[in-house]
């Protein structure tokens, strides 16, 4: 751990102003080489630096921004230096380069990111301010953050919802730490489920599908994502299930709702859905000792269905998942789905998010194997009967790069472009695959025709 000298700081954390007169900035390296920054005072942890929204001393952000990034140059795999595109810097887009020459060489393609930025959203931001709106009491908890698109958080969040004690809770429900997962961190062994465990997974995944369908039927303009969270929470309790996201690594809600440029892990809040939005609803249930995980992206209103870019990204993501599932059988290499997914995404001029991947799931929410969704990945392992895992490609209209909000959860596209995702939990069988979260005959949503311009790009 590396620490700097004491520095004065004024910061905003979780929407509350705090004054720290003396602190230390500490940096630690994670198991995969990533850097984490912390505020420390009197040898006690004050706050992870990713929660810091505003700091008078720019050293915090300069150090954090230039650490742990790969070069944004086209086809460049070098670590990034401190050189940042000045236009992206003003727009709040992370784009670091290893050298001036690499920046010049990549300029013709890189500058397209600037054109895709939503200029109007910067000139006319939503009517959400750092001070509570007198009419609604709503506010933006991160007024100094440079958002990449038009979406803004609308706080306050509703109080944490409770679960009856009669419903079994996962080990992280109380303190937010999935201890059982951490004990297996770094291990590559993949659990083979016996017949009884397979039945447990079938049961919970069927319930997860039911809850997702209930949530999807609530999607319409004017409905808040907090209301969708309430719908999911109640549906879980009715099925004697714990909503797995709740307090997992301190996530504050029972479901993830990701709108427009949000890639994943959106926190339900007070923002009403608008005609023209797209929304991903990510539902996971914990029932009788097993987790079932599923998500789909839905169109909000007729404007979304009439938007060719929205349809292109949503239907491409849907097709990417379907095509990857066709590969699953005993002997499939876990690195193979990424090749199929990226090839299909590129055929529709879309990109694949590399930060997040599919994962094993059973009695644990997340475990081995990891299944990347991009091509030429180095995932280790082979599918065998009895293995259970998710595939959940995240597809963007623009860049594959992502940026996380100061809530430390909401992941958005770095250029503000639309993103869509679909996910299934599946079980490898003796001769193929069983999709445990498969759509039901009356499931809402479903595919719509791809725009002609998008379809022709694949020919």
Backbone torsions as a table, in degrees:
resi	resn	phi	psi	omega
1	UNK	NA	134.1	-179.1
2	UNK	-111.4	134.3	-179.2
3	UNK	-125.6	147.7	176.4
4	UNK	-100.7	-175.5	-179.7
5	UNK	-73.0	169.2	176.4
6	UNK	-66.6	138.1	-179.8
7	UNK	-138.4	144.9	174.4
8	UNK	-74.2	147.9	-177.1
9	UNK	-154.3	140.6	169.6
10	UNK	-123.4	125.8	-173.1
11	UNK	-139.9	164.9	175.7
12	UNK	-115.6	127.7	179.6
13	UNK	-131.9	127.0	179.1
14	UNK	51.8	36.1	175.5
15	UNK	80.7	3.7	-177.7
16	UNK	-117.5	128.7	178.8
17	UNK	-73.8	134.7	177.9
18	UNK	-133.2	147.6	179.1
19	UNK	-114.9	118.9	175.6
20	UNK	-113.5	124.2	-177.6
21	UNK	-86.1	-36.9	179.3
22	UNK	-143.1	132.4	179.5
23	UNK	-154.2	170.1	173.1
24	UNK	-117.3	141.2	174.0
25	UNK	-95.3	115.9	-177.9
26	UNK	-110.6	142.6	179.3
27	UNK	-125.1	129.4	175.9
28	UNK	-126.4	149.8	-179.8
29	UNK	-98.0	130.3	179.7
30	UNK	-80.9	177.4	-176.4
31	UNK	-65.2	-22.0	179.6
32	UNK	-106.3	17.0	176.9
33	UNK	88.7	0.1	-179.5
34	UNK	-77.5	151.0	-179.0
35	UNK	-99.0	142.8	173.8
36	UNK	-127.0	137.3	-178.6
37	UNK	-112.5	145.4	-177.3
38	UNK	-139.6	148.9	169.6
39	UNK	-95.0	130.1	-178.4
40	UNK	-128.2	136.2	174.4
41	UNK	-139.7	133.8	-178.2
42	UNK	53.2	39.7	177.9
43	UNK	63.2	17.7	176.9
44	UNK	-116.9	141.1	177.8
45	UNK	-66.5	125.1	177.8
46	UNK	-94.6	-49.5	-172.8
47	UNK	-167.3	135.3	169.6
48	UNK	-63.0	140.1	-172.6
49	UNK	-66.4	-22.2	179.6
50	UNK	-67.7	-14.9	177.9
51	UNK	-85.1	-11.6	-176.0
52	UNK	-76.4	126.8	-177.6
53	UNK	-97.2	-43.9	-177.8
54	UNK	-138.2	136.7	-179.9
55	UNK	-140.3	132.8	179.2
56	UNK	-63.8	-30.3	180.0
57	UNK	-93.3	111.1	-174.9
58	UNK	-69.4	-11.5	179.5
59	UNK	-53.1	-38.1	-178.4
60	UNK	-58.8	-51.4	-176.1
61	UNK	-73.5	-36.3	179.6
62	UNK	-63.1	-42.0	179.2
63	UNK	-67.3	-44.3	-177.7
64	UNK	-67.2	-38.2	-175.4
65	UNK	-68.9	-35.0	-173.7
66	UNK	-91.5	2.6	-176.9
67	UNK	-109.1	135.3	173.4
68	UNK	81.4	10.8	179.7
69	UNK	-101.1	147.9	168.5
70	UNK	-92.3	154.5	180.0
71	UNK	-60.2	138.9	179.6
72	UNK	-85.0	1.0	179.9
73	UNK	-62.5	147.7	-179.2
74	UNK	-64.5	120.1	178.3
75	UNK	72.0	12.7	-177.8
76	UNK	-99.7	131.3	-179.8
77	UNK	-109.4	9.4	-179.7
78	UNK	-71.5	158.4	171.0
79	UNK	-68.6	143.5	-179.9
80	UNK	-74.6	149.5	171.2
81	UNK	-94.3	-150.7	179.8
82	UNK	-96.9	-1.0	-179.7
83	UNK	-73.0	122.8	-178.9
84	UNK	-126.3	141.5	177.1
85	UNK	-60.0	124.1	-176.2
86	UNK	-64.5	-33.8	178.5
87	UNK	-67.6	-42.4	177.8
88	UNK	-65.5	-36.3	180.0
89	UNK	-59.8	-43.3	178.8
90	UNK	-66.8	-32.9	-178.0
91	UNK	-85.5	-5.2	-179.3
92	UNK	77.0	24.5	-179.8
93	UNK	-100.5	130.0	177.4
94	UNK	-75.0	115.6	175.5
95	UNK	-153.5	99.7	-178.1
96	UNK	-110.7	145.7	-176.0
97	UNK	-124.6	153.2	-178.2
98	UNK	-79.5	-24.5	-178.2
99	UNK	-160.6	163.9	177.1
100	UNK	-64.5	-38.2	179.8
101	UNK	-63.4	-41.0	179.0
102	UNK	-64.6	-38.2	178.1
103	UNK	-63.5	-44.6	179.8
104	UNK	-65.0	-42.3	-178.2
105	UNK	-63.9	-32.0	-175.5
106	UNK	-93.7	-1.9	-169.8
107	UNK	-57.9	-44.0	-174.7
108	UNK	-59.5	-35.5	178.0
109	UNK	-88.5	-37.6	-176.7
110	UNK	-63.5	-36.2	-174.7
111	UNK	-65.9	-15.9	177.4
112	UNK	-64.8	-24.9	177.3
113	UNK	-60.9	-37.4	-177.7
114	UNK	-66.1	-37.2	-178.1
115	UNK	-68.9	-28.2	-177.3
116	UNK	-82.3	-9.9	179.3
117	UNK	-64.6	141.0	-178.0
118	UNK	-82.1	93.9	-175.6
119	UNK	-64.6	-41.1	-177.6
120	UNK	-62.4	-34.5	-179.1
121	UNK	-67.4	-26.9	176.9
122	UNK	-79.2	-36.5	-179.7
123	UNK	-74.7	-36.5	-177.4
124	UNK	-127.8	74.4	-178.7
125	UNK	-67.1	158.8	178.6
126	UNK	-57.0	157.4	-178.2
127	UNK	-78.8	59.5	176.4
128	UNK	-127.1	124.8	-173.2
129	UNK	-122.5	167.5	-178.9
130	UNK	-67.9	-31.7	174.0
131	UNK	-87.5	142.9	-178.6
132	UNK	-55.0	136.9	175.1
133	UNK	-66.4	124.2	-177.8
134	UNK	-57.7	-30.7	-176.2
135	UNK	-78.3	-35.8	-173.7
136	UNK	-117.4	-22.3	-173.7
137	UNK	81.5	0.6	-179.3
138	UNK	-80.1	154.5	179.2
139	UNK	-155.5	160.8	174.4
140	UNK	-94.7	116.1	-175.4
141	UNK	-75.6	-9.8	-175.3
142	UNK	-128.3	60.4	-173.1
143	UNK	-64.7	-23.3	-178.4
144	UNK	-89.5	-7.9	-176.7
145	UNK	-75.7	138.9	178.0
146	UNK	-87.7	95.5	179.8
147	UNK	-71.9	149.7	-176.2
148	UNK	-88.8	-19.6	-179.2
149	UNK	-137.0	-159.9	-175.7
150	UNK	-85.5	-12.1	-177.1
151	UNK	-74.6	140.2	176.4
152	UNK	-133.1	147.3	173.1
153	UNK	-71.1	143.6	178.6
154	UNK	-123.4	100.6	-179.7
155	UNK	-99.0	168.2	10.7
156	UNK	-80.9	152.6	171.8
157	UNK	-72.0	149.0	175.7
158	UNK	-69.4	158.7	179.4
159	UNK	-59.1	153.3	178.6
160	UNK	-59.3	130.9	-178.7
161	UNK	-80.9	148.5	-175.2
162	UNK	-101.8	157.6	178.3
163	UNK	-121.0	131.9	177.8
164	UNK	-56.8	142.4	-178.6
165	UNK	-66.1	-17.4	179.6
166	UNK	-73.7	-15.9	178.5
167	UNK	-90.8	127.8	179.4
168	UNK	-57.6	135.4	-179.4
169	UNK	-106.6	144.3	171.5
170	UNK	-70.5	167.8	-171.9
171	UNK	-67.8	-17.5	-178.3
172	UNK	-93.6	-1.8	-172.6
173	UNK	-58.4	-34.0	-175.1
174	UNK	-88.5	-47.7	-173.8
175	UNK	-111.1	-0.1	176.2
176	UNK	83.3	-2.3	-175.4
177	UNK	-107.6	117.5	177.6
178	UNK	-78.4	81.0	-173.2
179	UNK	-59.4	-41.0	-178.7
180	UNK	-62.9	-33.2	176.0
181	UNK	-71.1	-42.4	-176.5
182	UNK	-64.9	-30.3	178.3
183	UNK	-63.4	-27.8	-178.1
184	UNK	-100.7	6.9	-177.2
185	UNK	-59.0	130.2	178.5
186	UNK	90.4	-14.6	178.9
187	UNK	-79.4	139.2	-177.9
188	UNK	-100.0	-4.4	-179.7
189	UNK	-66.8	136.7	-175.5
190	UNK	-112.4	128.4	-175.8
191	UNK	-68.9	134.2	172.0
192	UNK	-101.4	118.7	-176.7
193	UNK	-80.0	137.2	173.9
194	UNK	-81.2	178.8	-174.8
195	UNK	-60.0	-41.2	179.9
196	UNK	-65.6	-41.6	178.9
197	UNK	-67.4	-36.9	176.7
198	UNK	-61.9	-39.3	176.9
199	UNK	-65.4	-37.0	176.3
200	UNK	-61.6	-39.2	178.1
201	UNK	-70.0	-39.4	177.5
202	UNK	-60.3	-42.0	-177.2
203	UNK	-64.3	-50.7	-175.8
204	UNK	-69.4	-34.3	-179.8
205	UNK	-70.0	-34.5	175.2
206	UNK	-64.6	-40.7	177.6
207	UNK	-65.4	-40.0	178.7
208	UNK	-61.4	-41.1	176.7
209	UNK	-61.4	-43.0	179.3
210	UNK	-60.5	-43.7	-178.1
211	UNK	-67.7	-41.5	177.8
212	UNK	-60.8	-42.9	179.9
213	UNK	-63.4	-37.5	176.7
214	UNK	-63.6	-44.0	178.9
215	UNK	-63.5	-41.4	-178.0
216	UNK	-63.1	-34.5	179.6
217	UNK	-69.5	-16.1	178.2
218	UNK	-87.3	-8.5	-175.9
219	UNK	-74.4	120.3	174.3
220	UNK	-167.1	159.2	178.5
221	UNK	-56.5	137.5	178.6
222	UNK	97.7	-18.0	179.0
223	UNK	-82.7	135.6	178.1
224	UNK	-85.6	155.4	175.8
225	UNK	-68.6	-24.8	174.6
226	UNK	-64.2	-36.3	176.6
227	UNK	-66.4	-39.8	177.0
228	UNK	-61.8	-39.1	176.2
229	UNK	-60.7	-41.8	178.2
230	UNK	-63.2	-41.1	178.9
231	UNK	-61.8	-46.1	179.9
232	UNK	-63.5	-45.3	-178.2
233	UNK	-58.2	-48.1	-179.1
234	UNK	-65.3	-39.6	-179.8
235	UNK	-65.0	-35.4	176.9
236	UNK	-64.8	-47.5	-178.9
237	UNK	-61.6	-40.0	178.7
238	UNK	-60.7	-25.0	179.5
239	UNK	-101.5	17.3	178.9
240	UNK	52.3	44.9	-177.7
241	UNK	-127.1	152.1	175.4
242	UNK	-96.2	131.5	175.6
243	UNK	-72.2	108.1	-169.2
244	UNK	-54.3	-35.9	-179.3
245	UNK	-64.2	-25.2	-171.8
246	UNK	-62.7	112.8	-180.0
247	UNK	69.0	12.0	172.0
248	UNK	-70.6	116.4	-173.2
249	UNK	51.0	34.2	176.5
250	UNK	71.6	18.4	172.8
251	UNK	-61.1	132.2	-167.6
252	UNK	-85.9	-5.7	-172.5
253	UNK	-128.0	175.8	-174.2
254	UNK	-94.5	-5.6	-179.1
255	UNK	-154.6	155.3	173.5
256	UNK	-99.9	130.3	178.0
257	UNK	-124.5	114.2	-171.9
258	UNK	-118.0	116.0	-171.9
259	UNK	-106.9	135.9	170.3
260	UNK	54.0	-105.1	-177.4
261	UNK	-79.4	-2.9	178.5
262	UNK	-75.8	124.3	-178.9
263	UNK	-76.9	-48.4	-177.5
264	UNK	-166.5	168.6	171.8
265	UNK	64.0	28.3	174.8
266	UNK	-66.5	137.7	-179.1
267	UNK	-92.4	122.7	178.2
268	UNK	-57.7	133.5	-179.2
269	UNK	-143.3	-155.5	-172.0
270	UNK	-92.9	6.0	-179.7
271	UNK	-73.2	125.0	175.3
272	UNK	-73.8	142.5	173.3
273	UNK	-65.2	146.3	-178.8
274	UNK	-117.3	148.0	174.9
275	UNK	-59.2	120.3	-175.7
276	UNK	113.0	-15.1	176.2
277	UNK	-70.6	158.4	160.5
278	UNK	-119.2	145.6	-176.7
279	UNK	-138.0	131.4	172.1
280	UNK	-97.5	131.6	176.7
281	UNK	-115.1	118.5	-175.8
282	UNK	-111.3	109.6	-174.7
283	UNK	-111.5	133.6	171.4
284	UNK	-136.8	133.1	178.1
285	UNK	-114.1	147.6	171.4
286	UNK	-115.3	113.8	-174.2
287	UNK	-137.4	119.8	178.3
288	UNK	51.3	41.9	172.6
289	UNK	91.9	2.8	-177.8
290	UNK	-130.1	149.1	176.9
291	UNK	-104.1	140.4	173.0
292	UNK	-126.3	127.7	-168.1
293	UNK	-124.0	132.0	-178.9
294	UNK	-156.6	146.1	169.1
295	UNK	-150.2	155.1	175.5
296	UNK	-143.8	158.6	176.9
297	UNK	-108.5	136.2	-174.5
298	UNK	-124.0	152.9	175.4
299	UNK	-88.3	135.6	178.2
300	UNK	-103.5	105.3	177.3
301	UNK	78.7	173.4	-176.7
302	UNK	-70.2	-28.6	-179.4
303	UNK	-63.2	-36.5	178.5
304	UNK	-65.9	-43.0	179.2
305	UNK	-66.0	-25.1	179.8
306	UNK	-89.7	-4.0	-179.4
307	UNK	-91.3	109.2	-175.9
308	UNK	-61.5	-32.3	179.1
309	UNK	-70.7	-39.1	177.3
310	UNK	-63.2	-45.2	179.6
311	UNK	-64.6	-40.5	-178.6
312	UNK	-61.2	-47.0	-176.0
313	UNK	-72.6	-37.6	-179.5
314	UNK	-67.8	-48.3	-176.9
315	UNK	-71.5	-31.1	175.0
316	UNK	-64.6	-43.3	178.1
317	UNK	-62.7	-41.5	179.2
318	UNK	-61.6	-45.9	-178.9
319	UNK	-67.8	-34.8	178.1
320	UNK	-60.8	-43.0	178.1
321	UNK	-65.1	-46.1	-178.9
322	UNK	-59.3	-43.6	-178.6
323	UNK	-68.1	-34.7	179.4
324	UNK	-71.0	-34.8	178.7
325	UNK	-64.6	-32.0	178.9
326	UNK	-60.7	-21.4	-179.0
327	UNK	-82.7	-21.3	-167.5
328	UNK	-73.5	122.1	176.1
329	UNK	-170.8	167.8	177.1
330	UNK	-56.1	133.2	-179.6
331	UNK	97.5	-11.9	177.5
332	UNK	-64.4	133.3	174.9
333	UNK	-79.6	137.6	-177.4
334	UNK	-67.0	-13.6	176.5
335	UNK	-84.6	-11.7	-173.0
336	UNK	-73.1	-40.2	-178.6
337	UNK	-55.9	-34.8	-179.4
338	UNK	-60.1	-36.5	179.1
339	UNK	-64.1	-44.4	179.8
340	UNK	-66.8	-42.8	-178.2
341	UNK	-63.7	-48.7	-176.8
342	UNK	-67.1	-37.7	178.4
343	UNK	-60.0	-44.9	-178.9
344	UNK	-70.3	-39.8	178.9
345	UNK	-61.1	-44.8	-179.5
346	UNK	-65.4	-30.8	179.3
347	UNK	-64.8	-18.0	176.7
348	UNK	-113.5	23.9	177.2
349	UNK	56.7	40.3	175.9
350	UNK	-119.0	164.1	178.9
351	UNK	-117.6	163.8	-177.4
352	UNK	-114.1	127.7	177.4
353	UNK	-67.2	133.7	-176.9
354	UNK	-102.5	-13.8	-173.3
355	UNK	-72.4	-33.0	-174.3
356	UNK	-117.3	152.6	-174.9
357	UNK	-142.7	167.7	171.2
358	UNK	-68.2	164.7	-171.8
359	UNK	-152.1	158.0	171.3
360	UNK	-67.3	152.2	179.9
361	UNK	-153.5	138.5	178.0
362	UNK	-167.8	-113.5	172.0
363	UNK	-72.5	-16.3	176.1
364	UNK	-105.2	145.1	178.2
365	UNK	-65.9	-46.7	179.6
366	UNK	-134.1	130.5	178.5
367	UNK	-160.3	-177.9	177.4
368	UNK	-65.8	146.0	8.3
369	UNK	-92.2	164.5	167.2
370	UNK	-94.7	134.9	-178.6
371	UNK	-125.4	94.6	178.8
372	UNK	-65.3	155.9	-177.9
373	UNK	-105.3	2.9	-177.4
374	UNK	-110.8	161.2	-175.0
375	UNK	-74.8	157.7	175.0
376	UNK	58.3	32.6	175.5
377	UNK	-81.8	170.2	-175.0
378	UNK	-116.5	34.8	178.8
379	UNK	-60.7	141.3	-177.1
380	UNK	-104.8	137.9	171.2
381	UNK	122.2	164.8	-177.6
382	UNK	-132.9	139.8	-179.9
383	UNK	-69.9	138.5	177.9
384	UNK	-135.2	152.2	178.6
385	UNK	-55.0	135.3	-179.7
386	UNK	97.1	-9.0	176.0
387	UNK	-80.4	144.5	-179.4
388	UNK	-129.5	130.0	-178.0
389	UNK	-157.9	171.3	176.6
390	UNK	-109.5	152.8	163.4
391	UNK	-124.9	131.6	-170.0
392	UNK	-150.6	64.9	-175.8
393	UNK	-61.1	136.1	174.4
394	UNK	-107.9	119.3	-170.9
395	UNK	-117.9	133.3	-178.6
396	UNK	-116.2	150.6	173.5
397	UNK	-71.4	-37.4	-176.8
398	UNK	-107.0	-128.8	-177.3
399	UNK	-66.4	153.5	175.8
400	UNK	-81.2	-10.9	-174.4
401	UNK	-73.5	152.5	-175.8
402	UNK	-127.4	161.9	176.5
403	UNK	-141.4	135.8	-175.3
404	UNK	-100.3	135.7	176.7
405	UNK	-68.4	164.5	179.4
406	UNK	-65.7	-9.0	174.5
407	UNK	-73.4	-4.6	176.6
408	UNK	70.9	13.9	179.0
409	UNK	-130.2	-52.7	-171.7
410	UNK	-64.8	113.8	-179.4
411	UNK	-103.5	123.5	-177.4
412	UNK	-122.0	162.1	176.1
413	UNK	-67.3	142.9	-175.7
414	UNK	-68.8	-19.7	-179.9
415	UNK	-109.7	5.9	178.8
416	UNK	78.7	8.5	-178.8
417	UNK	-78.2	164.3	-178.4
418	UNK	-67.6	150.5	178.2
419	UNK	-139.2	145.6	178.7
420	UNK	-139.6	156.0	-177.3
421	UNK	-149.9	147.4	170.9
422	UNK	-136.5	147.9	-176.8
423	UNK	-144.8	139.9	169.9
424	UNK	-130.5	149.4	166.3
425	UNK	-96.3	133.5	-175.3
426	UNK	-136.1	154.8	-179.7
427	UNK	-118.6	126.9	176.8
428	UNK	-75.6	127.7	179.4
429	UNK	-105.8	-178.7	-178.7
430	UNK	-63.7	-31.1	-176.1
431	UNK	-125.4	11.7	-179.8
432	UNK	171.3	-127.8	-175.7
433	UNK	-145.5	147.0	172.9
434	UNK	-116.9	116.8	178.6
435	UNK	-81.7	106.1	-172.1
436	UNK	-73.9	-23.3	-178.5
437	UNK	-107.9	26.8	-175.8
438	UNK	-57.2	150.5	178.3
439	UNK	-62.9	147.2	175.8
440	UNK	-94.2	163.1	-179.1
441	UNK	-55.8	-30.9	-178.3
442	UNK	-105.4	15.6	179.0
443	UNK	-63.9	133.3	178.4
444	UNK	-71.6	166.6	-178.1
445	UNK	84.4	-141.6	-178.6
446	UNK	102.8	163.9	-173.6
447	UNK	-67.0	149.5	171.8
448	UNK	-124.7	160.3	-177.5
449	UNK	-60.0	137.3	176.4
450	UNK	-71.6	139.3	176.4
451	UNK	-55.5	145.6	-176.6
452	UNK	-57.7	-41.4	-178.5
453	UNK	-63.5	-36.8	179.1
454	UNK	-72.3	-40.7	-178.8
455	UNK	-63.8	-38.5	-177.1
456	UNK	-69.2	-22.5	-179.9
457	UNK	-66.6	-23.5	-178.3
458	UNK	-84.5	-5.2	-177.1
459	UNK	-89.3	NA	NA
